[in-house]
Amino acid sequence: MRRRAVESESIASIGYDASRNELEIEFRQNGSVYRYFGVSPEVYIEFMAAESKGTYLNQVFKPREHRYIVVREGGQR
């Protein structure tokens, strides 16, 4: 999935596949990449527009318990 760089202290890049409703997040600190499933286009748009991407992730994704997989573990660049 193609990701684009974002301005965030905790997130390096974000990608979205609208045909599959999948979102990928690359974390800045260790390079881990997580892929979240069942993410609506509206949530993706809100996420990209959020002033703090890290806060949005913690307040929206984690409480909803989106299913995810780890695409790349931290430190494996």
Beta strands, then each sheet from edge to edge (+ up, - down):
strand 1: 3-5
strand 2: 11-17
strand 3: 22-27
strand 4: 33-37
strand 5: 68-72
sheet 1: 1+ 2- 3+ 4- 5+
end
